[in-house]
Amino acid sequence: MTYCAISGGNASRKGAKRPGTIQAPQKSARSGPILAALICCLVLVGCATTREPYSQADAEKAEIAGFENVRIPLDGEFSAFIKKSYPRKRADVPVQYLAISGGGAGGAFSVGVLKAWSERGDRPAFDLVSGVSTGALIAPFAFLGSQYDDVLEHLYTSGVASELIDRKFIVRGVLGESLYFQKPLRQMVENYVDRPLLDQIAAEYRKGRNLFVLTTNLDTQRAVLWNMGAIADSSQPDALSLFQNVLIASASIPGAFPAVQIKALVDGRPIVEMHSDGGSSAQIITVPEAILSNVNLPIPPEVRGSDMYLLVNNTLMPEFSITPNSTLSVSTRAYSVLVKSQTRQSLYAAYEYSRRAGVGFHLAAIDAAVPYKISDPFNNTYMRAVFQIGYDRMINGRLWQDRPVFTPTDGGSSRMTTPVLVKETGGSRQPN
């Protein structure tokens, strides 16, 4: 349902005009453009799509029709959720886990790592793969293996990513749903995530392998973990559409891209949830909160001796940069500090759990400062540079850290010469 309102009286529905006239006051020549801009802003604010309201109790019970048990809040009962997945053939065999973080164009770093890993010949067939934000877009292809390395390299280094940015008129962008249109991102996902790819994921899921993606439910302010293999394996006719929507939602930077509306049911009554960037809740999926917070939980036999590989598509080291004294520069610089700190704390917690559980901890992040400008968020030169960093570190055996240490590779200070905005995890990075 859409409402449009223009100042002066009650808001009218569906464009109906209120009868009567308004006597305009005398105005100067300068007031005309200002008044026109004000009216434009009010119209844009009023023309917003609304949803039927629902309660917190409704949110707790909401299910996707035909897809019950394919998702859980990240702070929920994770162990029970996993048991609903296809069981692994050997529960006593250690798990190989790959987690890919957010980081926007920095996802090219993970793509470079994966390509070099395949060329080295020792890349595991991971039992579990997870992705957040740009990592969510990479995860399905990483899950299926090296046969999709060229697809990922094309998406992240050929320049096609620049097509994701289709800017709106600034006033409409600020007061509307987002700064950028969703259509280019949706078209890219729909072009590459098709039915044959879904069928391959479903086949691997039936073997006991799992693929997870994180979104943020904006209504409940909770991270939502989606079992993408279960969605792919569903016989529901809209399985592909839901799979694509979850990927798009996870990769939709708040404010930059519109949130994704996902239809759900509460006791047979339809509601619409709003899901957005998984990176708002967690930059990378390590160990669920419920497990981290309870040190008395027994360690499952398949966990001890397992390996956790964490690919962080951002810099986590401190990066010096002169910050201009402006609203945008200060707020984005402060946000980058917040996100770096959030990511580091998550990694410290995962490391401590790994030590206690006997899990191999393997961390890789962008460890060199690469200049980045928010005005060109998917700059191909930047993406090729971080791709090469990931590729070179992996091919030369210098990629993995066995503990969270966030310093430059040369041991010196990291110095940025160009002020940059970081969306997810740090200084020389970018919005999602």
C-alpha positions in Angstrom: 0.0 0.0 0.0 1.4 3.4 -1.0 0.8 6.8 0.5 1.8 10.2 -0.9 1.6 13.3 1.1 2.1 17.0 0.3 2.3 19.6 3.0 -0.8 21.6 3.9 -3.5 19.5 5.4 -4.0 15.8 6.0 -2.1 13.3 3.9 -4.2 12.0 1.0 -4.2 8.4 0.0 -3.3 7.2 -3.5 -2.8 10.6 -4.9 -6.4 11.9 -4.2 -6.4 15.7 -4.2 -7.9 17.6 -1.3 -10.5 20.2 -2.6 -9.9 23.9 -2.1 -7.0 26.2 -2.7 -4.2 27.6 -0.7 -3.3 31.3 -0.8 0.5 31.4 -1.3 2.4 34.1 0.6 4.6 36.7 -1.2 8.0 35.3 -1.7 11.3 36.4 -3.0 12.9 35.2 -6.2 15.3 33.0 -4.1 12.4 31.3 -2.2 11.0 29.5 -5.3 13.8 26.9 -5.7 13.8 26.3 -1.9 10.1 25.8 -1.8 10.2 23.5 -4.8 12.9 21.4 -3.1 11.0 21.3 0.1 7.8 20.1 -1.6 9.9 17.5 -3.5 11.4 16.2 -0.2 7.9 16.0 1.4 6.5 14.1 -1.5 9.4 11.6 -1.5 9.0 11.1 2.3 5.3 10.5 1.9 5.6 8.1 -1.0 6.8 5.1 0.9 5.6 1.5 0.8 4.1 0.4 4.1 3.7 -3.0 5.6 1.0 -4.5 7.7 2.1 -4.3 11.4 2.9 -7.4 13.4 4.0 -8.0 17.0 7.2 -9.4 18.6 5.2 -12.5 19.5 4.3 -12.8 15.8 7.9 -12.5 14.8 8.9 -15.3 17.1 6.5 -17.7 15.4 6.9 -16.5 11.8 7.8 -19.3 9.3 8.4 -19.2 5.6 5.6 -21.2 3.9 7.0 -24.5 2.8 10.4 -23.8 4.3 10.0 -24.6 7.9 13.2 -25.2 9.8 15.5 -23.6 7.3 16.6 -20.7 9.5 17.3 -19.8 13.1 18.4 -16.7 15.0 22.2 -16.8 15.4 21.7 -16.5 19.2 19.2 -19.5 19.1 19.6 -23.2 19.8 22.2 -23.9 17.2 22.9 -27.5 18.0 19.3 -28.5 17.5 19.2 -26.6 14.2 22.3 -28.5 12.9 20.7 -31.9 13.8 17.8 -31.1 11.5 20.3 -31.0 8.6 21.4 -34.1 6.7 23.7 -36.0 9.0 27.3 -36.4 8.0 28.3 -40.0 7.0 31.0 -40.2 9.7 30.2 -38.2 12.9 33.6 -39.0 14.3 35.5 -37.4 11.4 36.7 -33.8 12.1 35.0 -31.0 10.2 36.6 -28.7 7.7 34.9 -25.3 8.0 35.3 -22.2 5.8 33.9 -18.9 6.8 33.9 -15.9 4.4 33.4 -12.4 5.8 31.8 -9.3 4.4 33.8 -6.5 2.9 32.2 -5.5 -0.4 34.8 -5.2 -3.2 37.3 -6.7 -0.7 35.7 -10.0 -1.5 38.2 -10.2 -4.3 40.7 -11.1 -1.6 38.9 -14.4 -0.8 38.5 -15.1 -4.5 42.3 -14.8 -5.0 42.8 -17.1 -2.0 40.4 -19.7 -3.4 41.9 -19.7 -6.9 45.5 -20.1 -5.6 44.3 -22.8 -3.1 42.9 -24.8 -6.0 46.1 -24.4 -8.0 48.2 -25.6 -5.0 46.0 -28.8 -5.0 45.4 -28.9 -1.3 42.0 -27.1 -1.0 39.6 -29.2 1.1 36.1 -30.1 0.1 34.6 -28.2 3.1 32.0 -29.9 5.2 30.6 -26.5 6.1 30.8 -23.1 4.3 29.3 -19.9 5.6 29.2 -16.4 4.1 28.2 -12.9 5.2 27.4 -10.0 2.9 29.9 -10.2 0.0 31.0 -13.5 1.5 27.4 -14.7 1.1 27.7 -14.1 -2.7 31.0 -16.0 -2.8 30.0 -18.9 -0.5 27.7 -20.9 -2.9 30.5 -21.0 -5.5 33.2 -21.8 -2.9 31.0 -24.5 -1.5 30.8 -26.2 -4.9 34.6 -26.1 -5.4 37.3 -25.1 -7.8 35.0 -25.5 -10.9 33.6 -22.1 -10.1 37.0 -20.3 -9.5 36.8 -18.7 -13.0 33.3 -17.4 -12.4 34.3 -15.8 -9.1 37.4 -14.3 -10.7 35.3 -12.8 -13.5 32.7 -11.3 -11.0 35.4 -9.7 -8.8 38.2 -8.7 -11.2 36.7 -8.1 -14.7 35.0 -4.8 -13.8 31.4 -6.1 -14.0 31.0 -5.3 -10.3 31.0 -1.6 -11.2 27.6 -2.1 -12.7 26.1 -2.7 -9.3 26.2 1.1 -8.7 23.2 2.8 -10.3 22.9 6.0 -8.3 19.6 7.7 -7.6 19.0 11.4 -7.5 20.6 12.5 -4.2 17.4 13.8 -2.5 15.4 10.7 -3.5 18.3 8.5 -2.4 18.6 10.2 1.1 14.8 10.3 1.7 13.8 7.1 -0.1 14.7 3.4 0.4 18.4 3.6 -0.4 21.1 5.5 -2.3 21.4 2.9 -5.0 18.9 0.8 -6.9 18.6 -2.9 -6.1 18.0 -4.0 -9.7 21.7 -4.4 -10.8 22.5 -6.5 -7.7 19.4 -8.6 -8.2 20.1 -9.1 -11.9 23.7 -10.2 -11.1 22.5 -12.8 -8.5 19.7 -14.1 -10.8 22.1 -14.5 -13.7 24.7 -16.5 -11.8 22.6 -18.3 -9.2 20.3 -20.4 -11.3 18.5 -23.7 -11.1 21.5 -25.9 -12.2 23.6 -24.3 -9.5 20.8 -24.9 -6.9 20.6 -28.5 -7.9 24.3 -29.0 -7.4 24.1 -27.4 -3.9 21.1 -29.7 -3.1 23.1 -32.8 -4.1 26.0 -31.8 -1.9 23.6 -31.1 1.0 22.2 -34.6 0.7 25.8 -35.9 1.2 25.9 -34.2 4.6 27.6 -30.9 3.6 26.2 -27.6 4.8 26.0 -24.0 3.4 24.9 -21.1 5.7 24.3 -17.5 5.0 23.6 -14.7 7.5 21.1 -11.9 7.2 19.9 -9.2 9.7 16.2 -9.1 10.5 15.7 -5.3 10.9 12.4 -5.7 12.7 13.7 -8.0 15.4 17.3 -6.7 15.4 18.6 -10.3 15.3 21.0 -12.1 13.0 19.3 -14.9 11.1 21.2 -18.0 10.0 19.8 -19.6 6.8 20.4 -23.2 5.9 20.9 -22.7 2.2 21.4 -26.4 1.4 18.0 -27.1 2.9 16.4 -24.4 0.8 18.1 -25.8 -2.4 17.0 -29.3 -1.6 13.4 -28.2 -1.1 10.8 -29.3 -3.6 9.0 -26.0 -3.3 8.6 -24.1 -6.6 9.9 -20.9 -5.1 13.1 -22.4 -3.6 15.3 -20.6 -6.2 13.6 -17.3 -5.5 14.0 -17.6 -1.7 17.7 -18.7 -2.1 18.4 -15.6 -4.3 16.5 -13.3 -1.9 18.6 -14.4 1.0 21.8 -13.8 -0.9 20.6 -10.4 -2.0 19.5 -9.5 1.5 22.8 -10.5 3.1 24.7 -8.4 0.6 22.5 -5.3 0.8 24.4 -2.6 2.7 21.9 -0.7 4.9 21.2 2.7 3.3 23.2 1.9 0.2 20.9 -0.8 -1.1 17.2 -1.4 -0.2 16.3 -4.0 2.4 14.8 -7.2 1.0 11.2 -8.0 1.9 10.7 -11.7 2.7 7.1 -13.1 3.0 6.3 -15.2 6.1 3.3 -16.6 7.8 2.1 -16.4 11.4 -0.7 -18.8 12.2 -1.7 -18.6 8.5 -1.6 -14.8 8.4 0.9 -13.3 6.0 3.4 -10.8 7.2 6.4 -9.2 5.5 9.8 -9.2 7.2 12.7 -6.8 6.3 16.1 -8.4 5.9 19.3 -6.6 5.2 23.1 -6.9 5.4 24.3 -9.8 7.6 27.4 -7.7 8.3 25.2 -5.4 10.5 25.0 -8.3 13.0 28.3 -10.1 12.5 31.1 -9.6 10.0 31.9 -13.3 9.9 30.2 -16.5 11.2 32.6 -18.1 13.7 31.1 -19.9 16.7 27.4 -19.3 17.6 26.8 -17.1 20.6 25.0 -19.8 22.5 28.1 -22.1 22.3 30.5 -19.3 23.2 28.5 -18.2 26.2 28.3 -21.7 27.8 31.7 -23.1 28.6 30.1 -26.2 30.2 28.7 -27.5 26.9 30.4 -30.8 25.9 32.6 -30.7 22.8 31.0 -32.8 20.1 33.4 -35.6 18.8 33.5 -34.2 15.3 34.5 -30.7 16.5 37.7 -31.7 18.3 40.5 -32.0 15.7 38.5 -30.0 13.2 39.9 -27.0 11.2 38.3 -23.5 11.0 39.4 -21.4 8.1 38.4 -17.7 8.4 38.7 -15.4 5.3 38.3 -11.7 6.3 37.8 -9.5 3.3 39.1 -6.4 5.0 42.0 -4.9 6.9 41.9 -5.4 10.6 45.1 -3.5 11.5 45.1 0.1 12.5 45.5 2.4 9.5 46.5 6.0 9.8 44.6 8.6 7.7 43.9 12.3 8.2 40.2 12.6 8.7 38.5 15.7 7.2 36.2 17.5 9.7 32.9 16.8 7.9 29.8 14.9 8.9 30.3 12.1 6.3 34.1 11.7 6.9 33.8 11.6 10.7 30.8 9.3 10.8 32.2 6.8 8.3 35.7 6.8 9.8 34.1 6.2 13.3 32.0 3.4 11.8 35.1 1.7 10.3 36.7 1.8 13.8 33.5 0.2 15.3 33.4 -2.5 12.6 37.1 -3.3 13.0 36.7 -3.7 16.7 33.6 -5.9 16.3 35.4 -8.2 13.9 38.5 -8.4 16.1 36.5 -9.3 19.2 34.6 -12.0 17.3 37.9 -13.5 16.1 39.4 -13.4 19.6 36.3 -15.3 20.9 36.6 -17.9 18.1 40.3 -18.3 18.9 39.6 -19.0 22.6 36.9 -21.5 21.7 39.3 -23.2 19.2 42.0 -23.5 21.9 39.5 -25.0 24.4 37.9 -27.4 21.8 41.0 -28.5 20.1 40.1 -26.9 16.7 42.7 -25.7 14.3 42.5 -21.9 13.9 43.4 -20.5 10.5 42.9 -16.7 9.9 43.6 -14.7 6.8 42.8 -11.0 6.2 44.0 -8.2 3.9 47.3 -7.3 5.5 48.4 -4.4 3.3 46.8 -0.9 3.0 45.3 -0.4 -0.4 43.8 3.1 -1.1 40.1 3.1 -1.6 37.6 5.8 -2.3 33.9 5.7 -1.3 33.0 7.6 -4.5 34.1 4.5 -6.5 33.1 1.6 -4.3 33.8 -1.2 -6.8 36.9 0.2 -8.4 38.5 -2.6 -10.5 42.0 -1.5 -9.7 41.3 -1.9 -6.0 39.6 -5.3 -6.5 42.5 -6.6 -8.7 45.0 -5.4 -6.0 43.4 -7.3 -3.1 42.8 -10.3 -5.4 46.5 -10.4 -6.0 47.3 -10.1 -2.3 45.1 -13.1 -1.5 46.5 -15.1 -4.5 50.2 -14.3 -3.7 49.9 -15.0 0.0 48.2 -18.4 -0.6 50.4 -19.6 -3.5 53.6 -18.7 -1.5 52.4 -20.3 1.7 52.3 -17.1 3.7 48.6 -16.6 4.1 47.4 -18.2 7.4 47.8 -17.0 10.9 47.2 -19.4 13.8 46.1 -16.7 16.2 44.5 -13.2 15.9 47.4 -10.8 15.4 46.5 -7.6 13.6 49.7 -6.0 12.3 51.1 -5.1 8.8 53.1 -7.8 7.1 56.2 -5.6 7.2 56.0 -5.1 10.9 55.8 -1.3 10.5 53.0 1.1 10.7 50.3 1.1 8.1 50.0 4.5 6.5 47.1 5.6 4.3 47.6 8.5 2.0 44.1 8.8 0.7 41.1 9.3 3.1 38.7 6.3 2.6 35.4 4.9 3.8 35.2 1.4 5.2 31.9 -0.3 5.3 32.6 -3.5 7.1 36.0 -4.2 8.5 38.4 -1.4 8.2 40.4 1.4 6.8 41.3 0.7 3.2 38.1 -1.1 2.7 34.7 -0.2 1.5 31.0 -0.5 1.9 29.9 -4.0 1.9 
